[in-house]
Amino acid sequence: MTPTSTTALTPWAVHTALAYRPVIRLVSETADHGAIPHHALTSTLSDLSRTQIRRAIRRADSLHLLRRTPTSSALSPAGEELADVYEAVARWARQHNYPAPFWDFADRVHLALDLLTAEPRPIAGHAFAGHNAAERMLTDWITHHAQSMLPGGPSEGRA
């Protein structure tokens, strides 16, 4: 079954694929600084274990977020789009001091994605309005890339 715009935005899809903190770190770090040489992954993502980095790369590869060469990993067009989604979600969270005024970027995005996909909404006085740009961007990204997010969906270049 191919997800439609009404079924694509599920907590499973978001948490399994997009809200994994190491994927958020990998995508945002690559978006901010460009291609990361493979030998520099552990120093660039020093707050992550080698296992977390490997899992993040596998998940990113399965979602076609990376364009990998023998020496480095850069973001694919899907990865660049997702980095924009993460930035929009983080911007909303910062504007609303969600979950608190001072919070780590990846954790803030992870928790805001929790809020965005929670049913019923709002949670603890916070809500993403239906017209919110971050919600639309996330829904559009998932809908556009839904086939990659299905169990057994396309998965090129697994690490």
C-alpha positions in Angstrom: 0.0 0.0 0.0 1.4 3.4 -1.0 0.7 6.1 1.6 -1.4 9.0 0.6 -1.3 12.5 2.0 -3.8 11.4 4.7 -1.9 8.2 5.7 1.7 9.3 5.2 2.1 11.4 8.4 2.1 8.7 11.0 4.0 8.5 14.2 5.6 5.2 13.0 6.9 6.9 9.8 8.2 9.9 11.6 9.8 8.1 14.5 11.3 5.2 12.6 12.8 7.3 9.9 12.9 11.0 10.5 12.9 11.6 14.3 15.9 9.4 15.1 18.2 11.9 16.8 21.4 10.6 15.0 19.7 11.1 11.6 18.7 14.6 12.6 22.4 15.3 13.6 23.8 13.7 10.4 21.4 15.6 8.1 21.7 19.0 9.9 25.5 18.8 10.2 25.8 17.9 6.5 23.4 20.7 5.5 25.3 23.2 7.6 28.9 22.2 6.6 28.7 20.3 3.3 30.0 16.8 2.5 31.5 15.0 5.4 34.6 12.8 4.7 33.9 9.2 5.9 37.1 9.3 8.0 35.7 12.4 9.8 32.3 11.2 10.7 33.2 10.2 14.3 34.9 13.5 15.0 32.2 15.6 13.2 29.4 13.8 15.1 31.4 13.4 18.3 28.3 13.2 20.5 27.2 10.0 18.8 28.6 6.5 19.2 29.9 4.6 16.2 26.8 2.4 16.4 24.5 5.4 16.3 26.5 6.8 13.3 26.2 3.5 11.4 22.4 3.4 12.1 22.0 7.0 11.1 23.8 6.3 7.8 21.7 3.2 7.1 18.5 5.1 7.8 19.6 8.0 5.7 20.6 5.7 2.9 17.3 3.9 3.0 15.5 7.2 2.6 17.9 8.4 -0.1 19.0 11.3 2.0 22.7 10.9 1.1 24.8 11.1 -2.0 27.8 9.0 -1.1 31.2 8.8 -2.9 34.1 6.6 -2.0 35.5 9.4 0.3 32.5 11.4 1.6 28.8 11.8 2.2 26.8 14.8 1.0 23.0 15.4 1.1 20.9 14.3 -1.9 18.0 16.5 -3.0 15.7 14.6 -0.6 18.2 15.2 2.2 18.4 18.9 1.5 14.6 19.1 1.5 14.6 17.2 4.9 17.2 19.6 6.3 14.8 22.4 5.4 12.0 20.6 7.2 14.1 20.1 10.3 15.0 23.8 10.3 11.3 24.8 10.0 10.4 22.5 12.8 13.2 23.8 15.0 12.2 27.4 14.1 8.6 26.8 15.3 9.9 25.1 18.4 12.3 28.0 19.2 9.5 30.6 18.7 7.3 28.7 21.1 10.1 27.8 23.6 9.2 24.1 23.0 10.0 22.0 24.9 11.9 24.7 26.9 13.7 28.0 26.2 17.2 26.4 26.0 17.4 23.0 24.2 19.7 21.1 21.9 18.8 21.4 18.1 18.4 17.6 17.5 16.4 17.0 20.7 14.2 20.1 20.0 13.5 18.7 16.5 12.9 15.2 17.8 10.4 16.4 20.5 8.7 18.9 18.1 8.2 16.0 15.7 6.6 14.1 18.6 4.2 17.0 19.1 3.6 17.3 15.4 2.5 13.7 15.0 0.7 13.2 18.4 -3.0 12.5 18.4 -4.9 14.2 19.6 -3.4 17.6 19.4 -2.5 19.9 21.2 -0.2 18.6 24.0 0.6 20.7 27.1 -0.7 23.9 25.5 1.3 23.6 22.4 -0.1 22.9 18.9 1.0 22.9 15.4 -1.9 24.7 13.6 -3.1 22.9 10.4 -1.8 25.9 8.4 1.7 25.8 10.0 4.5 25.8 7.4 6.5 23.2 9.3 3.7 20.7 9.3 3.0 21.3 5.6 6.6 20.9 4.8 6.9 17.6 6.8 3.6 16.3 5.3 4.8 17.2 1.8 8.2 15.6 2.4 6.7 12.4 3.7 4.1 12.2 0.9 6.7 12.8 -1.8 9.1 10.3 -0.3 6.5 7.8 1.1 7.6 4.9 -1.0 11.0 5.0 0.6 9.5 5.0 4.1 7.5 1.8 3.7 8.8 -1.4 5.2 10.6 -3.1 2.3 10.6 0.1 0.3 13.5 1.1 -1.9 16.8 1.2 -0.1 19.8 2.0 -2.2 23.4 2.2 -0.9 22.9 0.7 2.5 26.0 1.0 4.7 
